[in-house]
C-alpha cells in the first residue's frame, strides 16, 4: 500500500478546496478548468480577463514543477501513450466538457459544494464513465 498517502491527499484536497473557494469569493467565478482554458482559446469576452485566465493556467503547470524542483517529491505518473492517442483523448475531453457544460473540477468541486443538482448528475456521469472505461480497457480488452 505504498500509494496510500492520506496526509498528502488531505492536504492537497484542502488546498484545492481553499483555492476554489477563494476564487469564487474573490472573483465571483467558478474555478472550472475547461471554462478557464476555453475562455483563453475563444474570442468571447467574459468577465474574467485573459491575463487572469492565463495566470491561472500557468499556475496549474508551474505549481507542480516548483514543488518537484524545491523538494524530493517526484512525479507520480509518467505519460507513455503515443501523441495521437493523447491528442484524441484531449479532444474527447473537450467535447465531453462542452456537452456536460463543465469539467470535473467545475462540477465535482465547485458545483457539489454549492449543492447543484446538475453538478451531482454530471459528477456521477463522469465517475460512471471512468469506471466503465477502466473495466473495458483493463479487464475486457486487456490494455494497460
Backbone as numpy.savetxt, mean C-alpha at the origin, in Angstrom:
# Nx Ny Nz CAx CAy CAz Cx Cy Cz
10.04 -20.06 13.60 9.21 -18.87 13.60 10.08 -17.61 13.60
11.15 -17.61 12.81 12.03 -16.46 12.77 11.38 -15.23 12.14
10.33 -15.41 11.35 9.65 -14.28 10.74 8.59 -13.66 11.64
8.37 -14.24 12.80 7.39 -13.72 13.74 8.03 -12.59 14.54
7.67 -11.35 14.21 8.27 -10.18 14.85 7.17 -9.26 15.36
6.51 -9.60 16.45 5.37 -8.81 16.91 5.72 -7.39 17.33
6.90 -7.16 17.89 7.25 -5.82 18.34 7.43 -4.88 17.15
8.21 -5.29 16.16 8.40 -4.42 15.00 7.10 -4.28 14.21
6.28 -5.33 14.16 5.00 -5.23 13.48 4.08 -4.24 14.19
4.06 -4.29 15.50 3.24 -3.35 16.28 3.73 -1.92 16.10
5.04 -1.73 16.15 5.59 -0.39 15.95 5.31 0.12 14.54
5.52 -0.73 13.55 5.25 -0.33 12.17 3.79 0.00 11.94
2.90 -0.85 12.46 1.47 -0.58 12.33 1.07 0.71 13.03
1.66 0.94 14.22 1.37 2.17 14.94 1.83 3.40 14.18
3.01 3.31 13.57 3.51 4.44 12.78 2.65 4.70 11.54
2.21 3.63 10.90 1.32 3.80 9.74 0.01 4.45 10.18
-0.55 3.98 11.29 -1.78 4.58 11.80 -1.59 6.04 12.18
-0.49 6.34 12.85 -0.20 7.72 13.24 -0.04 8.61 12.01
0.73 8.14 11.04 0.96 8.93 9.83 -0.33 9.17 9.05
-1.15 8.13 8.89 -2.39 8.32 8.14 -3.38 9.19 8.91
-3.39 9.06 10.24 -4.25 9.92 11.05 -3.83 11.37 10.99
-2.53 11.62 11.08 -2.03 12.99 10.98 -2.28 13.58 9.60
-2.12 12.76 8.56 -2.37 13.22 7.19 -3.83 13.66 7.05
-4.74 12.89 7.63 -6.16 13.25 7.59 -6.44 14.50 8.42
-5.91 14.55 9.63 -6.17 15.70 10.50 -5.56 16.99 9.97
-4.33 16.91 9.46 -3.63 18.12 9.04 -3.97 18.56 7.62
-4.32 17.59 6.76 -4.58 17.92 5.36 -6.03 17.69 4.93
-6.78 16.98 5.77 -8.16 16.67 5.39 -8.25 15.68 4.25
-7.20 14.92 4.04 -7.14 13.98 2.92 -6.85 12.58 3.42
-7.33 11.58 2.68 -7.07 10.18 2.98 -5.71 9.81 2.40
-4.91 9.08 3.16 -3.58 8.68 2.71 -3.64 7.40 1.90
-4.40 7.42 0.82 -4.47 6.28 -0.10 -3.39 6.41 -1.15
-2.52 5.44 -1.23 -1.36 5.53 -2.11 -1.77 5.61 -3.58
-2.77 4.85 -3.99 -3.16 4.88 -5.40 -3.69 6.25 -5.79
-4.42 6.90 -4.92 -4.92 8.24 -5.21 -3.81 9.27 -5.27
-2.84 9.14 -4.38 -1.72 10.08 -4.36 -0.86 9.90 -5.60
-0.51 8.67 -5.94 0.30 8.41 -7.13 -0.50 8.74 -8.39
-1.78 8.37 -8.40 -2.63 8.68 -9.55 -2.72 10.17 -9.80
-2.76 10.96 -8.73 -2.79 12.40 -8.87 -1.51 12.96 -9.46
-0.41 12.28 -9.23 0.86 12.69 -9.85 0.86 12.41 -11.35
0.20 11.33 -11.73 0.23 10.90 -13.12 -0.87 11.52 -13.97
-1.88 12.12 -13.34 -2.97 12.71 -14.10 -2.82 14.22 -14.13
-3.55 14.84 -15.03 -3.47 16.30 -15.17 -4.52 17.02 -14.32
-5.33 16.27 -13.59 -6.38 16.91 -12.79 -5.78 17.66 -11.62
-6.33 18.80 -11.32 -5.86 19.62 -10.21 -6.79 19.42 -9.02
-6.35 18.67 -8.05 -7.12 18.46 -6.83 -6.67 19.43 -5.75
-7.14 19.20 -4.54 -6.77 20.09 -3.44 -5.36 19.80 -2.92
-4.78 18.68 -3.32 -3.43 18.33 -2.90 -2.45 18.73 -3.99
-1.42 19.46 -3.63 -0.45 19.94 -4.62 0.42 18.79 -5.12
0.97 19.00 -6.31 1.88 18.01 -6.89 3.11 17.85 -6.01
3.58 18.95 -5.40 4.74 18.87 -4.51 4.44 17.97 -3.32
3.26 18.13 -2.72 2.89 17.31 -1.56 2.80 15.84 -1.94
2.21 15.56 -3.09 2.11 14.18 -3.56 3.50 13.58 -3.82
4.37 14.37 -4.46 5.71 13.89 -4.76 6.50 13.66 -3.47
6.37 14.57 -2.51 7.06 14.40 -1.23 6.59 13.14 -0.52
5.29 12.85 -0.59 4.74 11.64 0.02 5.36 10.39 -0.61
5.40 10.35 -1.94 5.94 9.19 -2.65 7.44 9.05 -2.40
8.17 10.16 -2.41 9.60 10.10 -2.13 9.83 9.57 -0.72
9.00 9.99 0.23 9.11 9.50 1.60 8.87 8.00 1.70
7.93 7.50 0.91 7.67 6.05 0.90 8.87 5.26 0.41
9.58 5.82 -0.55 10.74 5.13 -1.10 11.98 5.36 -0.24
12.17 6.59 0.21 13.38 6.95 0.95 13.38 6.39 2.38
12.23 6.30 3.00 12.16 5.84 4.39 12.83 4.51 4.62
12.46 3.47 3.89 13.12 2.17 4.08 14.61 2.21 3.73
14.97 2.99 2.71 16.38 3.07 2.33 17.21 3.71 3.44
16.67 4.76 4.04 17.36 5.41 5.17 17.47 4.44 6.34
16.39 3.71 6.62 16.40 2.75 7.72 17.45 1.66 7.50
17.50 1.12 6.29 18.47 0.06 6.00 19.90 0.58 5.99
20.09 1.83 5.60 21.43 2.42 5.57 21.91 2.73 6.99
21.01 3.21 7.83 21.41 3.64 9.16 21.36 2.57 10.23
20.87 1.39 9.90 20.77 0.31 10.89 21.27 -0.99 10.27
21.19 -2.06 11.03 21.59 -3.37 10.51 20.40 -4.12 9.90
19.27 -3.44 9.75 18.07 -4.07 9.17 18.29 -4.30 7.68
17.93 -5.49 7.22 18.05 -5.83 5.81 16.65 -5.95 5.20
16.59 -5.86 3.87 15.32 -6.03 3.16 14.78 -7.43 3.45
13.48 -7.52 3.68 12.86 -8.79 4.02 12.51 -9.62 2.80
12.41 -8.99 1.65 12.10 -9.75 0.45 12.82 -9.12 -0.74
13.17 -9.95 -1.66 13.84 -9.52 -2.87 12.96 -9.93 -4.05
12.69 -9.01 -4.94 11.86 -9.29 -6.10 12.71 -10.00 -7.15
12.27 -11.18 -7.53 13.01 -11.97 -8.52 12.19 -12.22 -9.78
11.00 -11.67 -9.84 10.15 -11.88 -11.01 10.70 -11.10 -12.20
10.46 -11.61 -13.40 10.91 -10.90 -14.61 10.15 -9.56 -14.76
10.79 -8.60 -15.39 10.21 -7.26 -15.55 8.81 -7.28 -16.19
8.57 -8.08 -17.25 7.21 -8.09 -17.82 6.13 -8.51 -16.81
6.45 -9.44 -15.95 5.50 -9.88 -14.92 5.23 -8.75 -13.93
6.26 -8.03 -13.56 6.11 -6.91 -12.64 5.26 -5.81 -13.27
5.50 -5.52 -14.54 4.73 -4.49 -15.24 3.25 -4.89 -15.34
2.99 -6.12 -15.72 1.61 -6.60 -15.82 0.93 -6.56 -14.45
1.64 -6.99 -13.42 1.08 -6.95 -12.06 0.77 -5.52 -11.65
1.65 -4.59 -11.95 1.41 -3.18 -11.63 0.20 -2.62 -12.35
0.06 -2.98 -13.63 -1.11 -2.53 -14.39 -2.40 -3.12 -13.82
-2.36 -4.39 -13.44 -3.54 -5.01 -12.84 -3.91 -4.35 -11.51
-2.91 -4.00 -10.72 -3.17 -3.29 -9.47 -3.82 -1.94 -9.77
-3.29 -1.24 -10.77 -3.87 0.05 -11.15 -5.32 -0.06 -11.59
-5.62 -1.08 -12.39 -7.00 -1.31 -12.82 -7.89 -1.64 -11.61
-7.36 -2.50 -10.73 -8.13 -2.88 -9.55 -8.42 -1.72 -8.62
-7.44 -0.84 -8.43 -7.68 0.30 -7.55 -8.64 1.30 -8.18
-8.64 1.35 -9.51 -9.61 2.22 -10.18 -11.02 1.66 -10.03
-11.17 0.37 -10.26 -12.48 -0.27 -10.12 -12.96 -0.21 -8.67
-12.05 -0.43 -7.72 -12.41 -0.44 -6.30 -12.44 0.93 -5.65
-12.22 1.98 -6.43 -12.21 3.35 -5.91 -11.22 3.52 -4.76
-10.07 2.88 -4.86 -9.04 3.03 -3.85 -8.23 1.76 -3.68
-7.19 1.87 -2.88 -6.27 0.75 -2.67 -6.38 0.21 -1.25
-5.54 -0.74 -0.95 -5.57 -1.35 0.38 -5.27 -0.33 1.47
-4.38 0.60 1.21 -4.07 1.59 2.25 -5.24 2.55 2.45
-5.85 2.99 1.37 -6.98 3.91 1.50 -8.17 3.26 2.17
-8.53 2.07 1.72 -9.69 1.38 2.29 -9.36 0.68 3.60
-8.26 -0.10 3.59 -7.95 -0.94 4.75 -7.50 -0.18 5.97
-6.78 0.90 5.79 -6.30 1.65 6.95 -7.21 2.84 7.24
-7.35 3.70 6.26 -8.10 4.94 6.48 -9.62 4.72 6.48
-10.11 3.94 5.53 -11.55 3.72 5.43 -12.11 2.94 6.61
-11.44 1.86 6.99 -11.92 1.06 8.12 -11.89 1.85 9.42
-10.88 2.71 9.59 -10.80 3.50 10.82 -11.92 4.54 10.89
-12.53 4.85 9.74 -13.67 5.78 9.72 -15.00 5.03 9.66
-14.95 3.71 9.84 -16.13 2.83 9.84 -16.91 2.91 8.52
-16.18 2.97 7.40 -16.80 3.03 6.08 -17.22 1.62 5.65
-18.50 1.44 5.38 -19.00 0.14 4.91 -18.39 -0.20 3.55
-18.26 0.79 2.69 -17.66 0.57 1.37 -16.23 0.07 1.52
-15.49 0.63 2.47 -14.11 0.20 2.70 -14.06 -1.20 3.29
-15.02 -1.55 4.12 -15.07 -2.91 4.67 -15.27 -3.92 3.55
-16.21 -3.64 2.65 -16.46 -4.54 1.53 -15.23 -4.63 0.62
-14.60 -3.49 0.36 -13.41 -3.48 -0.49 -12.27 -4.27 0.16
-12.05 -4.07 1.45 -10.96 -4.77 2.15 -11.21 -6.27 2.18
-12.44 -6.67 2.44 -12.76 -8.10 2.40 -12.54 -8.67 1.00
-12.86 -7.89 -0.02 -12.63 -8.33 -1.41 -11.14 -8.46 -1.70
-10.34 -7.49 -1.25 -8.89 -7.57 -1.43 -8.34 -8.83 -0.79
-8.76 -9.07 0.44 -8.25 -10.22 1.19 -8.68 -11.53 0.52
-9.93 -11.61 0.10 -10.41 -12.83 -0.56 -9.63 -13.08 -1.85
-9.40 -12.02 -2.63 -8.64 -12.16 -3.88 -7.21 -12.63 -3.59
-6.61 -12.11 -2.52 -5.27 -12.53 -2.14 -5.23 -13.99 -1.74
-6.22 -14.42 -0.95 -6.28 -15.83 -0.53 -6.41 -16.75 -1.74
-7.29 -16.39 -2.67 -7.51 -17.22 -3.85 -6.24 -17.24 -4.71
-5.58 -16.09 -4.85 -4.35 -16.03 -5.64 -3.27 -16.94 -5.06
-3.09 -16.91 -3.75 -2.09 -17.78 -3.11 -2.49 -19.24 -3.29
-3.75 -19.56 -3.11 -4.22 -20.93 -3.28 -3.91 -21.44 -4.69
-4.24 -20.63 -5.68 -4.05 -21.06 -7.06 -2.57 -21.14 -7.41
-1.80 -20.07 -7.11 -0.40 -20.06 -7.56 0.52 -20.96 -6.77
0.25 -21.14 -5.50 1.17 -21.97 -4.69 0.72 -23.40 -4.51
-0.58 -23.63 -4.56 -1.06 -24.97 -4.23 -1.68 -25.71 -5.41
-2.31 -25.00 -6.32 -2.96 -25.67 -7.44 -2.06 -25.79 -8.66
-1.33 -24.71 -9.00 -0.45 -24.80 -10.18 1.00 -24.91 -9.79
1.29 -24.88 -8.48 2.65 -25.16 -7.99 3.67 -24.09 -8.25
3.25 -22.84 -8.27 4.22 -21.73 -8.45 5.00 -21.49 -7.19
5.78 -20.43 -7.23 6.60 -20.04 -6.07 5.70 -19.61 -4.99
